[in-house]
Amino acid sequence: MTIENKKLIQILSGGMDSVTLLYYLVKHKCEVKTLSINYGQRHLREIDFAKHHSNLLNIEHQVADLQGINHLLGKESVLINKSINVPDGHYEELVMKKTVVPNRNMLMLAVATSYAISEKFHGIVYGAHAGDHAIYPDCRKEFTDALAKAIQICDWHQVELFRPFINKTKADIASIGKNLNVDFTKTWSCYKGEEKQCGQCATCIERREAFHLSGVEDHTEYKDNAPTIEDLAKVDFKMNA
């Protein structure tokens, strides 16, 4: 299923995966409109970076405001409940469970689908990749496969779900982004949502591992107390290059 010359709504978070995907779609001559979701996440500043790249590429960018329902989306999720500290360290099972926002992907993809139907576009696209963690129920292949089928029959105007990076690792994506001249310093990963990325929460470590494993230089400005990449290199990396 090719994306060449398709009209697509892209879910753009502002992270390195989705921003790389945006440049990838432009390279493949897609007509793209980008969509960010504000669900009250503590790292809301990621949307600033989504807007930055959309503007840079002269692409229409919209934000769907779902803040009004964030009290329904998981009181125990550190991404929403700011009274809970974001844990540092690798994506171990306990850490990952703290970052779950129930059914988040379905919410995002449903909004994007409605947008695509309204625009009479060919499909929706997001940066799902091979490194997505199976502990997140809405990242499992069987879930997204089933959802893709539901999306196709939810309206008389048929919409396809595209996942161009589904067989790529995050390290692969770092390499793709470098080849597309993506400015990764203008992307956001950190779940803490502070002035600088912390460099030591699970998603920051995953980001830094991706650069390390790909051989792409990481120019991200992390907090002063962040461990060095040499320190991280002493730990068994969880990601396969």
C-alpha atoms as an extended CHARMM CRD file, in Angstrom:
* protein
*
       241  EXT
         1         1  MET       CA              0.0000000000        0.0000000000        0.0000000000  PROA      1               0.0000000000
         2         2  THR       CA              1.8860000000        3.0250000000       -1.3040000000  PROA      2               0.0000000000
         3         3  ILE       CA              1.6420000000        6.5450000000        0.1170000000  PROA      3               0.0000000000
         4         4  GLU       CA              3.0380000000        8.2690000000       -2.9710000000  PROA      4               0.0000000000
         5         5  ASN       CA              0.9440000000       11.3310000000       -3.9200000000  PROA      5               0.0000000000
         6         6  LYS       CA             -1.7130000000       10.5320000000       -1.3050000000  PROA      6               0.0000000000
         7         7  LYS       CA             -3.7810000000       13.1800000000        0.4710000000  PROA      7               0.0000000000
         8         8  LEU       CA             -3.2090000000       12.4630000000        4.1550000000  PROA      8               0.0000000000
         9         9  ILE       CA             -3.9940000000       13.7270000000        7.6350000000  PROA      9               0.0000000000
        10        10  GLN       CA             -0.9240000000       13.1200000000        9.7660000000  PROA      10              0.0000000000
        11        11  ILE       CA             -1.0320000000       12.8960000000       13.5440000000  PROA      11              0.0000000000
        12        12  LEU       CA              1.9390000000       15.0810000000       14.4920000000  PROA      12              0.0000000000
        13        13  SER       CA              3.0200000000       15.0270000000       18.1190000000  PROA      13              0.0000000000
        14        14  GLY       CA              6.2280000000       17.0160000000       17.6970000000  PROA      14              0.0000000000
        15        15  GLY       CA              8.4430000000       14.0760000000       18.6370000000  PROA      15              0.0000000000
        16        16  MET       CA             11.3040000000       12.7630000000       16.5210000000  PROA      16              0.0000000000
        17        17  ASP       CA              9.2520000000        9.9230000000       14.9950000000  PROA      17              0.0000000000
        18        18  SER       CA              6.3020000000       12.0060000000       13.8430000000  PROA      18              0.0000000000
        19        19  VAL       CA              8.4340000000       14.9300000000       12.6590000000  PROA      19              0.0000000000
        20        20  THR       CA             10.6210000000       12.5700000000       10.6160000000  PROA      20              0.0000000000
        21        21  LEU       CA              7.4530000000       11.0480000000        9.1850000000  PROA      21              0.0000000000
        22        22  LEU       CA              6.2480000000       14.4890000000        8.1110000000  PROA      22              0.0000000000
        23        23  TYR       CA              9.4190000000       15.1110000000        6.1030000000  PROA      23              0.0000000000
        24        24  TYR       CA              9.1730000000       11.5890000000        4.6920000000  PROA      24              0.0000000000
        25        25  LEU       CA              5.6320000000       12.2650000000        3.4640000000  PROA      25              0.0000000000
        26        26  VAL       CA              6.6820000000       15.5280000000        1.8510000000  PROA      26              0.0000000000
        27        27  LYS       CA              9.5230000000       13.7120000000        0.0730000000  PROA      27              0.0000000000
        28        28  HSD       CA              6.9570000000       11.2290000000       -1.2650000000  PROA      28              0.0000000000
        29        29  LYS       CA              4.8890000000       14.0850000000       -2.6910000000  PROA      29              0.0000000000
        30        30  CYS       CA              1.9390000000       13.6500000000       -0.3560000000  PROA      30              0.0000000000
        31        31  GLU       CA             -0.5200000000       16.4480000000        0.2630000000  PROA      31              0.0000000000
        32        32  VAL       CA             -0.4600000000       16.6350000000        4.0330000000  PROA      32              0.0000000000
        33        33  LYS       CA             -2.3970000000       18.3970000000        6.7560000000  PROA      33              0.0000000000
        34        34  THR       CA             -1.1110000000       17.8870000000       10.2770000000  PROA      34              0.0000000000
        35        35  LEU       CA             -3.1100000000       17.2990000000       13.4460000000  PROA      35              0.0000000000
        36        36  SER       CA             -1.8920000000       17.5260000000       17.0300000000  PROA      36              0.0000000000
        37        37  ILE       CA             -3.9480000000       16.3750000000       20.0160000000  PROA      37              0.0000000000
        38        38  ASN       CA             -4.0980000000       18.3670000000       23.2510000000  PROA      38              0.0000000000
        39        39  TYR       CA             -5.3570000000       15.9180000000       25.8640000000  PROA      39              0.0000000000
        40        40  GLY       CA             -3.9290000000       17.8740000000       28.7790000000  PROA      40              0.0000000000
        41        41  GLN       CA             -0.5420000000       16.1430000000       28.6600000000  PROA      41              0.0000000000
        42        42  ARG       CA              2.1060000000       17.5710000000       30.9620000000  PROA      42              0.0000000000
        43        43  HSD       CA              4.5480000000       17.6820000000       28.0080000000  PROA      43              0.0000000000
        44        44  LEU       CA              2.1940000000       19.9370000000       26.0610000000  PROA      44              0.0000000000
        45        45  ARG       CA              5.1170000000       21.9100000000       24.6470000000  PROA      45              0.0000000000
        46        46  GLU       CA              5.5960000000       19.0850000000       22.1280000000  PROA      46              0.0000000000
        47        47  ILE       CA              2.7940000000       20.7250000000       20.1390000000  PROA      47              0.0000000000
        48        48  ASP       CA              4.9440000000       23.8650000000       19.7330000000  PROA      48              0.0000000000
        49        49  PHE       CA              7.4240000000       21.7540000000       17.7790000000  PROA      49              0.0000000000
        50        50  ALA       CA              4.6520000000       20.2140000000       15.6800000000  PROA      50              0.0000000000
        51        51  LYS       CA              3.5330000000       23.7130000000       14.7710000000  PROA      51              0.0000000000
        52        52  HSD       CA              7.1330000000       24.7810000000       14.0500000000  PROA      52              0.0000000000
        53        53  HSD       CA              7.7380000000       22.0810000000       11.4440000000  PROA      53              0.0000000000
        54        54  SER       CA              4.3030000000       22.4570000000        9.8820000000  PROA      54              0.0000000000
        55        55  ASN       CA              4.9080000000       26.1760000000        9.4270000000  PROA      55              0.0000000000
        56        56  LEU       CA              8.4210000000       25.5490000000        8.1320000000  PROA      56              0.0000000000
        57        57  LEU       CA              7.0340000000       23.2780000000        5.4230000000  PROA      57              0.0000000000
        58        58  ASN       CA              4.0350000000       25.5420000000        4.7320000000  PROA      58              0.0000000000
        59        59  ILE       CA              1.6160000000       22.8250000000        5.8510000000  PROA      59              0.0000000000
        60        60  GLU       CA             -1.7390000000       23.4660000000        7.4960000000  PROA      60              0.0000000000
        61        61  HSD       CA             -1.6360000000       22.4760000000       11.1620000000  PROA      61              0.0000000000
        62        62  GLN       CA             -4.6290000000       21.9720000000       13.4230000000  PROA      62              0.0000000000
        63        63  VAL       CA             -4.9160000000       21.1880000000       17.1400000000  PROA      63              0.0000000000
        64        64  ALA       CA             -7.7780000000       19.0910000000       18.4960000000  PROA      64              0.0000000000
        65        65  ASP       CA             -8.5080000000       20.2250000000       22.0520000000  PROA      65              0.0000000000
        66        66  LEU       CA             -9.5260000000       17.2340000000       24.1930000000  PROA      66              0.0000000000
        67        67  GLN       CA             -8.5430000000       18.8040000000       27.5210000000  PROA      67              0.0000000000
        68        68  GLY       CA            -12.1650000000       18.7380000000       28.6080000000  PROA      68              0.0000000000
        69        69  ILE       CA            -12.1250000000       14.9530000000       28.8960000000  PROA      69              0.0000000000
        70        70  ASN       CA             -8.6680000000       14.4250000000       30.3640000000  PROA      70              0.0000000000
        71        71  HSD       CA            -10.2040000000       13.7510000000       33.7870000000  PROA      71              0.0000000000
        72        72  LEU       CA            -11.6370000000       10.5890000000       32.2140000000  PROA      72              0.0000000000
        73        73  LEU       CA             -8.3640000000        9.3890000000       30.7220000000  PROA      73              0.0000000000
        74        74  GLY       CA             -6.5060000000        7.8490000000       33.6130000000  PROA      74              0.0000000000
        75        75  LYS       CA             -5.9800000000        9.4060000000       37.0140000000  PROA      75              0.0000000000
        76        76  GLU       CA             -2.9060000000        7.2260000000       37.5250000000  PROA      76              0.0000000000
        77        77  SER       CA             -1.1210000000        8.2750000000       34.3270000000  PROA      77              0.0000000000
        78        78  VAL       CA              1.9040000000       10.5050000000       34.9120000000  PROA      78              0.0000000000
        79        79  LEU       CA              1.2440000000       12.1130000000       31.5290000000  PROA      79              0.0000000000
        80        80  ILE       CA             -1.9720000000       13.6540000000       32.8650000000  PROA      80              0.0000000000
        81        81  ASN       CA             -1.7850000000       13.6250000000       36.6600000000  PROA      81              0.0000000000
        82        82  LYS       CA              0.8770000000       16.2000000000       37.4320000000  PROA      82              0.0000000000
        83        83  SER       CA              0.8780000000       15.2950000000       41.1320000000  PROA      83              0.0000000000
        84        84  ILE       CA              2.7050000000       12.0710000000       40.2250000000  PROA      84              0.0000000000
        85        85  ASN       CA              6.4040000000       12.3520000000       39.4160000000  PROA      85              0.0000000000
        86        86  VAL       CA              7.6300000000       11.0560000000       36.0720000000  PROA      86              0.0000000000
        87        87  PRO       CA             10.0260000000        8.1970000000       36.9330000000  PROA      87              0.0000000000
        88        88  ASP       CA             13.5630000000        8.0890000000       35.5670000000  PROA      88              0.0000000000
        89        89  GLY       CA             15.1460000000        5.0350000000       33.9710000000  PROA      89              0.0000000000
        90        90  HSD       CA             14.5460000000        2.5880000000       31.1660000000  PROA      90              0.0000000000
        91        91  TYR       CA             11.1190000000        1.5380000000       29.9350000000  PROA      91              0.0000000000
        92        92  GLU       CA             10.6980000000       -1.3030000000       32.4020000000  PROA      92              0.0000000000
        93        93  GLU       CA              7.1780000000       -2.6990000000       32.8000000000  PROA      93              0.0000000000
        94        94  LEU       CA              6.3330000000       -0.7740000000       36.0020000000  PROA      94              0.0000000000
        95        95  VAL       CA              7.5950000000        2.5140000000       34.5540000000  PROA      95              0.0000000000
        96        96  MET       CA              5.6840000000        1.9970000000       31.3290000000  PROA      96              0.0000000000
        97        97  LYS       CA              2.4010000000        1.3090000000       33.1040000000  PROA      97              0.0000000000
        98        98  LYS       CA              2.6440000000        4.7040000000       34.7690000000  PROA      98              0.0000000000
        99        99  THR       CA              2.6570000000        6.3940000000       31.3480000000  PROA      99              0.0000000000
       100       100  VAL       CA             -0.4180000000        4.6320000000       29.9450000000  PROA      100             0.0000000000
       101       101  VAL       CA             -3.2780000000        6.9020000000       28.8630000000  PROA      101             0.0000000000
       102       102  PRO       CA             -6.1820000000        4.4860000000       28.2810000000  PROA      102             0.0000000000
       103       103  ASN       CA             -7.0980000000        4.0960000000       24.6130000000  PROA      103             0.0000000000
       104       104  ARG       CA             -5.1440000000        7.2040000000       23.6110000000  PROA      104             0.0000000000
       105       105  ASN       CA             -4.3250000000        5.9540000000       20.1230000000  PROA      105             0.0000000000
       106       106  MET       CA             -7.9470000000        5.1920000000       19.3180000000  PROA      106             0.0000000000
       107       107  LEU       CA             -8.9770000000        8.6860000000       20.3920000000  PROA      107             0.0000000000
       108       108  MET       CA             -6.2870000000       10.3020000000       18.2460000000  PROA      108             0.0000000000
       109       109  LEU       CA             -6.9380000000        8.1210000000       15.2220000000  PROA      109             0.0000000000
       110       110  ALA       CA            -10.7000000000        8.6050000000       15.5120000000  PROA      110             0.0000000000
       111       111  VAL       CA            -10.3370000000       12.3960000000       15.4480000000  PROA      111             0.0000000000
       112       112  ALA       CA             -7.9050000000       12.1620000000       12.5230000000  PROA      112             0.0000000000
       113       113  THR       CA            -10.3350000000        9.8910000000       10.6740000000  PROA      113             0.0000000000
       114       114  SER       CA            -13.1920000000       12.3620000000       11.0590000000  PROA      114             0.0000000000
       115       115  TYR       CA            -10.9020000000       15.1200000000        9.7850000000  PROA      115             0.0000000000
       116       116  ALA       CA             -9.8490000000       13.0250000000        6.7710000000  PROA      116             0.0000000000
       117       117  ILE       CA            -13.4800000000       12.2240000000        5.9230000000  PROA      117             0.0000000000
       118       118  SER       CA            -14.3790000000       15.9060000000        6.1520000000  PROA      118             0.0000000000
       119       119  GLU       CA            -11.5030000000       16.8190000000        3.8150000000  PROA      119             0.0000000000
       120       120  LYS       CA            -12.2170000000       13.8430000000        1.4920000000  PROA      120             0.0000000000
       121       121  PHE       CA             -8.5780000000       12.7710000000        1.9170000000  PROA      121             0.0000000000
       122       122  HSD       CA             -7.2540000000        9.3040000000        1.1100000000  PROA      122             0.0000000000
       123       123  GLY       CA             -6.1810000000        8.4320000000        4.6110000000  PROA      123             0.0000000000
       124       124  ILE       CA             -4.5910000000        9.0940000000        7.9670000000  PROA      124             0.0000000000
       125       125  VAL       CA             -1.0110000000        8.3740000000        8.9480000000  PROA      125             0.0000000000
       126       126  TYR       CA              0.9810000000        8.2010000000       12.1700000000  PROA      126             0.0000000000
       127       127  GLY       CA              4.4650000000        7.2490000000       13.2710000000  PROA      127             0.0000000000
       128       128  ALA       CA              3.8980000000        3.7760000000       14.7030000000  PROA      128             0.0000000000
       129       129  HSD       CA              7.1730000000        1.8430000000       14.5540000000  PROA      129             0.0000000000
       130       130  ALA       CA              8.6860000000       -1.5310000000       15.4130000000  PROA      130             0.0000000000
       131       131  GLY       CA              9.9150000000       -0.2800000000       18.7790000000  PROA      131             0.0000000000
       132       132  ASP       CA              6.4310000000        0.5500000000       20.0900000000  PROA      132             0.0000000000
       133       133  HSD       CA              5.9100000000       -1.2880000000       23.3420000000  PROA      133             0.0000000000
       134       134  ALA       CA              3.4470000000       -4.1560000000       23.4090000000  PROA      134             0.0000000000
       135       135  ILE       CA              2.6050000000       -3.3750000000       27.0310000000  PROA      135             0.0000000000
       136       136  TYR       CA              0.5650000000       -0.4710000000       25.6740000000  PROA      136             0.0000000000
       137       137  PRO       CA             -2.6360000000       -2.2680000000       24.6000000000  PROA      137             0.0000000000
       138       138  ASP       CA             -3.3800000000        0.2790000000       21.8710000000  PROA      138             0.0000000000
       139       139  CYS       CA              0.0720000000       -0.2140000000       20.3340000000  PROA      139             0.0000000000
       140       140  ARG       CA             -0.4320000000       -3.9210000000       19.6670000000  PROA      140             0.0000000000
       141       141  LYS       CA             -0.5250000000       -4.9300000000       16.0140000000  PROA      141             0.0000000000
       142       142  GLU       CA             -3.8320000000       -6.7770000000       16.4140000000  PROA      142             0.0000000000
       143       143  PHE       CA             -5.4170000000       -3.6010000000       17.7800000000  PROA      143             0.0000000000
       144       144  THR       CA             -4.2450000000       -1.3240000000       14.9760000000  PROA      144             0.0000000000
       145       145  ASP       CA             -5.0560000000       -3.9400000000       12.3270000000  PROA      145             0.0000000000
       146       146  ALA       CA             -8.6160000000       -4.1910000000       13.6630000000  PROA      146             0.0000000000
       147       147  LEU       CA             -8.9140000000       -0.4170000000       13.9080000000  PROA      147             0.0000000000
       148       148  ALA       CA             -7.7110000000       -0.0140000000       10.3230000000  PROA      148             0.0000000000
       149       149  LYS       CA            -10.5820000000       -2.2380000000        9.1700000000  PROA      149             0.0000000000
       150       150  ALA       CA            -13.1010000000       -0.2730000000       11.2570000000  PROA      150             0.0000000000
       151       151  ILE       CA            -11.8180000000        3.0160000000        9.8410000000  PROA      151             0.0000000000
       152       152  GLN       CA            -12.4150000000        1.7540000000        6.3020000000  PROA      152             0.0000000000
       153       153  ILE       CA            -16.1030000000        1.1260000000        6.9720000000  PROA      153             0.0000000000
       154       154  CYS       CA            -16.9760000000        3.9870000000        9.3150000000  PROA      154             0.0000000000
       155       155  ASP       CA            -18.1410000000        6.2260000000        6.4600000000  PROA      155             0.0000000000
       156       156  TRP       CA            -19.1270000000        6.0190000000        2.8000000000  PROA      156             0.0000000000
       157       157  HSD       CA            -15.9180000000        7.8970000000        2.0240000000  PROA      157             0.0000000000
       158       158  GLN       CA            -13.2800000000        5.2170000000        2.6020000000  PROA      158             0.0000000000
       159       159  VAL       CA            -10.2110000000        6.2130000000        4.5990000000  PROA      159             0.0000000000
       160       160  GLU       CA             -7.0290000000        4.1410000000        4.8600000000  PROA      160             0.0000000000
       161       161  LEU       CA             -4.7270000000        3.9080000000        7.8760000000  PROA      161             0.0000000000
       162       162  PHE       CA             -1.0470000000        4.2150000000        6.9040000000  PROA      162             0.0000000000
       163       163  ARG       CA              1.9250000000        3.2210000000        9.0880000000  PROA      163             0.0000000000
       164       164  PRO       CA              5.0390000000        3.7060000000        6.8960000000  PROA      164             0.0000000000
       165       165  PHE       CA              7.4850000000        3.1670000000        9.7960000000  PROA      165             0.0000000000
       166       166  ILE       CA              5.8220000000        0.0710000000       11.2610000000  PROA      166             0.0000000000
       167       167  ASN       CA              8.8410000000       -2.1180000000       10.4400000000  PROA      167             0.0000000000
       168       168  LYS       CA             11.4270000000        0.5070000000       11.3920000000  PROA      168             0.0000000000
       169       169  THR       CA             13.1960000000        0.8750000000       14.7380000000  PROA      169             0.0000000000
       170       170  LYS       CA             13.6350000000        4.2460000000       16.3930000000  PROA      170             0.0000000000
       171       171  ALA       CA             17.3120000000        4.0680000000       15.4040000000  PROA      171             0.0000000000
       172       172  ASP       CA             16.2120000000        3.5650000000       11.7970000000  PROA      172             0.0000000000
       173       173  ILE       CA             14.0070000000        6.6370000000       12.1070000000  PROA      173             0.0000000000
       174       174  ALA       CA             16.9340000000        8.7020000000       13.4020000000  PROA      174             0.0000000000
       175       175  SER       CA             18.8920000000        7.7100000000       10.2920000000  PROA      175             0.0000000000
       176       176  ILE       CA             15.9590000000        8.4880000000        7.9900000000  PROA      176             0.0000000000
       177       177  GLY       CA             15.5450000000       11.8760000000        9.6510000000  PROA      177             0.0000000000
       178       178  LYS       CA             19.2240000000       12.7110000000        9.2200000000  PROA      178             0.0000000000
       179       179  ASN       CA             18.9880000000       11.8990000000        5.5060000000  PROA      179             0.0000000000
       180       180  LEU       CA             15.9390000000       14.1720000000        5.2590000000  PROA      180             0.0000000000
       181       181  ASN       CA             17.7840000000       17.0020000000        7.0700000000  PROA      181             0.0000000000
       182       182  VAL       CA             15.3820000000       16.9830000000       10.0190000000  PROA      182             0.0000000000
       183       183  ASP       CA             16.4640000000       19.3790000000       12.7710000000  PROA      183             0.0000000000
       184       184  PHE       CA             16.0400000000       17.0460000000       15.7370000000  PROA      184             0.0000000000
       185       185  THR       CA             16.7890000000       19.8710000000       18.1780000000  PROA      185             0.0000000000
       186       186  LYS       CA             13.3180000000       21.1130000000       17.2400000000  PROA      186             0.0000000000
       187       187  THR       CA             11.6120000000       17.9120000000       18.3980000000  PROA      187             0.0000000000
       188       188  TRP       CA             10.4080000000       16.9850000000       21.8650000000  PROA      188             0.0000000000
       189       189  SER       CA             10.4470000000       13.6200000000       23.6500000000  PROA      189             0.0000000000
       190       190  CYS       CA             10.6480000000       14.2940000000       27.3960000000  PROA      190             0.0000000000
       191       191  TYR       CA              7.5150000000       13.4770000000       29.3840000000  PROA      191             0.0000000000
       192       192  LYS       CA              8.4340000000       15.9350000000       32.1540000000  PROA      192             0.0000000000
       193       193  GLY       CA              7.6710000000       18.9230000000       29.9560000000  PROA      193             0.0000000000
       194       194  GLU       CA             10.1660000000       21.2470000000       31.6030000000  PROA      194             0.0000000000
       195       195  GLU       CA             12.2700000000       23.9680000000       29.9730000000  PROA      195             0.0000000000
       196       196  LYS       CA             14.8390000000       21.4170000000       28.7900000000  PROA      196             0.0000000000
       197       197  GLN       CA             14.4860000000       17.7030000000       28.1450000000  PROA      197             0.0000000000
       198       198  CYS       CA             15.6520000000       15.7970000000       31.2230000000  PROA      198             0.0000000000
       199       199  GLY       CA             17.7090000000       13.1690000000       29.4060000000  PROA      199             0.0000000000
       200       200  GLN       CA             16.9570000000       10.4590000000       31.9550000000  PROA      200             0.0000000000
       201       201  CYS       CA             13.2560000000        9.6030000000       31.8950000000  PROA      201             0.0000000000
       202       202  ALA       CA             12.3410000000        6.5220000000       29.8740000000  PROA      202             0.0000000000
       203       203  THR       CA             11.3720000000        8.3700000000       26.7070000000  PROA      203             0.0000000000
       204       204  CYS       CA             14.4950000000       10.5530000000       26.8360000000  PROA      204             0.0000000000
       205       205  ILE       CA             16.6860000000        7.4770000000       27.2450000000  PROA      205             0.0000000000
       206       206  GLU       CA             14.9100000000        5.8040000000       24.3360000000  PROA      206             0.0000000000
       207       207  ARG       CA             15.5830000000        8.9160000000       22.2400000000  PROA      207             0.0000000000
       208       208  ARG       CA             19.2650000000        8.9850000000       23.1980000000  PROA      208             0.0000000000
       209       209  GLU       CA             19.6410000000        5.2640000000       22.5170000000  PROA      209             0.0000000000
       210       210  ALA       CA             18.1880000000        5.7860000000       19.0400000000  PROA      210             0.0000000000
       211       211  PHE       CA             20.8420000000        8.3730000000       18.2130000000  PROA      211             0.0000000000
       212       212  HSD       CA             23.5940000000        6.2400000000       19.7290000000  PROA      212             0.0000000000
       213       213  LEU       CA             22.5950000000        3.0600000000       17.8830000000  PROA      213             0.0000000000
       214       214  SER       CA             22.1420000000        4.8520000000       14.5640000000  PROA      214             0.0000000000
       215       215  GLY       CA             25.4030000000        6.7730000000       14.7800000000  PROA      215             0.0000000000
       216       216  VAL       CA             23.5020000000       10.0390000000       14.3190000000  PROA      216             0.0000000000
       217       217  GLU       CA             24.9270000000       12.8490000000       16.4570000000  PROA      217             0.0000000000
       218       218  ASP       CA             22.5270000000       14.0140000000       19.1470000000  PROA      218             0.0000000000
       219       219  HSD       CA             22.4750000000       17.8160000000       19.4020000000  PROA      219             0.0000000000
       220       220  THR       CA             19.5600000000       17.8990000000       21.8580000000  PROA      220             0.0000000000
       221       221  GLU       CA             20.0730000000       20.2330000000       24.8050000000  PROA      221             0.0000000000
       222       222  TYR       CA             19.3840000000       18.1960000000       27.9370000000  PROA      222             0.0000000000
       223       223  LYS       CA             19.3010000000       19.3630000000       31.5570000000  PROA      223             0.0000000000
       224       224  ASP       CA             22.6910000000       19.9160000000       33.1800000000  PROA      224             0.0000000000
       225       225  ASN       CA             22.2640000000       16.9460000000       35.5400000000  PROA      225             0.0000000000
       226       226  ALA       CA             21.4170000000       14.4810000000       32.7740000000  PROA      226             0.0000000000
       227       227  PRO       CA             23.6910000000       11.4200000000       32.5570000000  PROA      227             0.0000000000
       228       228  THR       CA             26.1820000000       11.4820000000       29.7190000000  PROA      228             0.0000000000
       229       229  ILE       CA             25.8180000000        9.2220000000       26.7160000000  PROA      229             0.0000000000
       230       230  GLU       CA             28.9220000000        7.4320000000       28.0230000000  PROA      230             0.0000000000
       231       231  ASP       CA             27.0440000000        6.6260000000       31.2270000000  PROA      231             0.0000000000
       232       232  LEU       CA             24.0740000000        5.4010000000       29.2580000000  PROA      232             0.0000000000
       233       233  ALA       CA             26.3670000000        3.2600000000       27.1060000000  PROA      233             0.0000000000
       234       234  LYS       CA             27.3070000000        1.2540000000       30.2010000000  PROA      234             0.0000000000
       235       235  VAL       CA             23.7180000000        0.0500000000       30.4360000000  PROA      235             0.0000000000
       236       236  ASP       CA             22.4160000000       -2.7550000000       28.2280000000  PROA      236             0.0000000000
       237       237  PHE       CA             20.3730000000       -0.9280000000       25.6140000000  PROA      237             0.0000000000
       238       238  LYS       CA             16.8250000000       -2.2440000000       25.3300000000  PROA      238             0.0000000000
       239       239  MET       CA             16.4820000000       -1.3490000000       21.6760000000  PROA      239             0.0000000000
       240       240  ASN       CA             17.7100000000       -3.3940000000       18.7310000000  PROA      240             0.0000000000
       241       241  ALA       CA             19.4480000000       -1.4250000000       15.9920000000  PROA      241             0.0000000000
